[in-house]
Amino acid sequence: MNHRFVFVDIDTQRDFIDPTGSLAIAGVEEIHPNLRRLTQFAREHGIPVIATSCAHQLDEEDPEPFPPHCLLGTPGHDRPEVTAWPGSQIVPLGKPPAFKNVPPHVTLHKKHYDLFTHPFASDLFHRYAASDPIFVVYGVATDYCVKAAVLGLCQRGYRCQVVVDAVRGIHQENETAVLQEFVDHGATLTLTDKVCQG
């Protein structure tokens, strides 16, 4: 497995990136081709992927209130074909990873914007960080969950790149400022073409 890079796929779930999803992000279908390319590139080159998934239940209050979305067991929680990875190892809410080695694809369930609110997320990333890889981040939304992931990785001293043509914000008028914030915290910006050229 190629451990020079670890891809971090943030919340590319149907409810966010399918135009018919319950919290679909405006214009998000424009990044679908790049999400597909990154997913395929990871498969073909043995690049491990850590994917996050909002994982809510209808009878539980959303700690960051939005209309019901990404409910466990519903199609809206799943990843669409562009980023789907059959056989992904699931790390459920509040439970440690049930594996010792680094699998090709892991899906970390979370309730909050910040993936590091999962009590075992830091340990999971520590496992992948043993070879000092570059964590390559993409997905949605730039100004919420992507932002929390990027800042969390930078705060932990990990090398981090953000694929700017494979992210999409809810408030797109603020996206330039958010990307600059990433750079100010030590992340670098890149493009899908550059990532997929190795």
ZIWOKA-V928986 format. One record per residue. N is the residue number from 1. RES is the residue in one letter. PSI is psi in radians with two decimals (999 if undefined). D_LAST is the distance of its C-alpha to the last C-alpha in Angstrom with 2 decimals. Layout:
# ZIWOKA-V928986
N:RES:PSI:D_LAST / N:RES:PSI:D_LAST
This chain:
# ZIWOKA-V928986
1:M:2.43:14.51 / 2:N:1.89:11.16 / 3:H:0.25:12.55 / 4:R:-0.52:10.07 / 5:F:2.61:9.67 / 6:V:2.15:12.56 / 7:F:2.46:12.74 / 8:V:1.82:16.18 / 9:D:1.86:17.73 / 10:I:1.90:20.91 / 11:D:0.64:23.90 / 12:T:1.18:22.63 / 13:Q:2.76:26.06 / 14:R:-0.72:28.39 / 15:D:-0.35:30.86 / 16:F:-0.68:28.33 / 17:I:-0.06:26.04 / 18:D:2.27:28.47 / 19:P:-0.38:30.81 / 20:T:0.05:33.74 / 21:G:2.77:32.76 / 22:S:-0.44:35.35 / 23:L:0.79:33.28 / 24:A:2.37:30.97 / 25:I:2.28:29.15 / 26:A:2.26:30.08 / 27:G:0.14:27.55 / 28:V:-0.42:25.01 / 29:E:-0.32:24.68 / 30:E:-0.43:22.83 / 31:I:-0.03:19.67 / 32:H:-0.80:20.06 / 33:P:-0.64:17.78 / 34:N:-0.63:14.83 / 35:L:-0.73:15.93 / 36:R:-0.79:16.09 / 37:R:-0.77:12.60 / 38:L:-0.74:11.20 / 39:T:-0.81:13.79 / 40:Q:-0.69:13.15 / 41:F:-0.72:9.41 / 42:A:-0.77:10.70 / 43:R:-0.82:13.46 / 44:E:-0.43:11.80 / 45:H:0.20:9.46 / 46:G:0.59:12.19 / 47:I:2.14:10.97 / 48:P:2.59:14.37 / 49:V:2.23:15.67 / 50:I:2.03:18.64 / 51:A:2.44:20.41 / 52:T:2.65:23.55 / 53:S:2.17:26.54 / 54:C:2.37:29.70 / 55:A:1.65:32.45 / 56:H:2.86:35.93 / 57:Q:2.51:39.34 / 58:L:-0.54:42.00 / 59:D:0.16:44.67 / 60:E:2.42:42.74 / 61:E:2.35:42.54 / 62:D:2.11:39.12 / 63:P:-0.32:38.84 / 64:E:1.49:37.13 / 65:P:2.15:39.40 / 66:F:2.88:38.09 / 67:P:2.77:39.55 / 68:P:2.32:38.87 / 69:H:2.74:35.25 / 70:C:0.78:32.83 / 71:L:2.28:35.85 / 72:L:2.34:35.24 / 73:G:0.03:36.15 / 74:T:2.77:35.78 / 75:P:-0.54:33.29 / 76:G:-0.39:32.33 / 77:H:-0.42:30.89 / 78:D:2.85:28.54 / 79:R:2.46:25.05 / 80:P:3.11:25.10 / 81:E:-0.54:23.41 / 82:V:-0.48:20.25 / 83:T:0.10:19.33 / 84:A:2.54:21.87 / 85:W:1.57:21.12 / 86:P:2.41:24.28 / 87:G:0.15:25.23 / 88:S:2.42:23.66 / 89:Q:2.16:25.50 / 90:I:2.33:27.68 / 91:V:1.73:28.66 / 92:P:3.00:31.84 / 93:L:2.19:33.50 / 94:G:0.19:34.93 / 95:K:2.56:34.08 / 96:P:2.76:31.99 / 97:P:2.37:29.10 / 98:A:0.74:30.80 / 99:F:2.72:28.37 / 100:K:-0.75:27.74 / 101:N:3.03:24.36 / 102:V:1.89:21.06 / 103:P:2.90:20.89 / 104:P:-0.59:17.93 / 105:H:2.25:19.25 / 106:V:2.45:21.91 / 107:T:2.03:23.96 / 108:L:2.04:25.86 / 109:H:2.51:29.01 / 110:K:2.78:30.35 / 111:K:-0.40:33.26 / 112:H:2.89:32.34 / 113:Y:-0.79:29.70 / 114:D:2.00:28.50 / 115:L:-0.46:26.72 / 116:F:0.03:28.01 / 117:T:-0.33:31.52 / 118:H:2.21:30.92 / 119:P:-0.29:32.71 / 120:F:0.16:30.14 / 121:A:-0.76:26.91 / 122:S:-0.71:26.73 / 123:D:-0.70:27.26 / 124:L:-0.85:24.56 / 125:F:-0.58:21.89 / 126:H:-0.67:23.38 / 127:R:-0.77:22.71 / 128:Y:-0.37:18.98 / 129:A:-0.01:18.97 / 130:A:-0.56:20.32 / 131:S:0.22:17.16 / 132:D:0.97:16.60 / 133:P:2.99:13.33 / 134:I:2.18:12.02 / 135:F:2.04:13.67 / 136:V:1.96:11.98 / 137:V:2.39:15.13 / 138:Y:2.92:16.18 / 139:G:-2.60:19.46 / 140:V:2.76:23.05 / 141:A:2.52:25.03 / 142:T:-0.72:23.55 / 143:D:0.09:27.00 / 144:Y:-1.61:27.95 / 145:C:-0.63:25.88 / 146:V:-0.77:22.47 / 147:K:-0.81:24.32 / 148:A:-0.69:25.92 / 149:A:-0.83:22.72 / 150:V:-0.83:20.95 / 151:L:-0.64:24.14 / 152:G:-0.71:24.77 / 153:L:-0.77:21.47 / 154:C:-0.73:22.09 / 155:Q:-0.48:25.68 / 156:R:0.06:24.76 / 157:G:0.24:22.74 / 158:Y:2.60:19.30 / 159:R:2.35:16.19 / 160:C:2.31:15.39 / 161:Q:2.54:13.29 / 162:V:2.22:14.86 / 163:V:1.72:13.39 / 164:V:-0.39:16.40 / 165:D:0.28:16.41 / 166:A:0.42:16.30 / 167:V:2.77:19.27 / 168:R:2.33:22.89 / 169:G:2.79:25.95 / 170:I:-0.81:29.51 / 171:H:1.50:30.92 / 172:Q:-0.35:28.57 / 173:E:-0.32:30.76 / 174:N:0.04:29.70 / 175:E:-0.68:25.93 / 176:T:-0.74:25.45 / 177:A:-0.67:27.57 / 178:V:-0.74:25.71 / 179:L:-0.66:22.31 / 180:Q:-0.64:24.12 / 181:E:-0.68:25.48 / 182:F:-0.82:22.06 / 183:V:-0.73:21.30 / 184:D:-0.45:24.81 / 185:H:0.03:24.15 / 186:G:-0.05:21.08 / 187:A:2.78:18.15 / 188:T:2.73:15.61 / 189:L:2.50:14.89 / 190:T:3.11:11.77 / 191:L:2.75:11.39 / 192:T:-0.77:10.13 / 193:D:-0.76:8.96 / 194:K:-0.75:6.82 / 195:V:-0.78:5.45 / 196:C:-0.03:5.25 / 197:Q:0.05:3.79 / 198:G:999:0.00
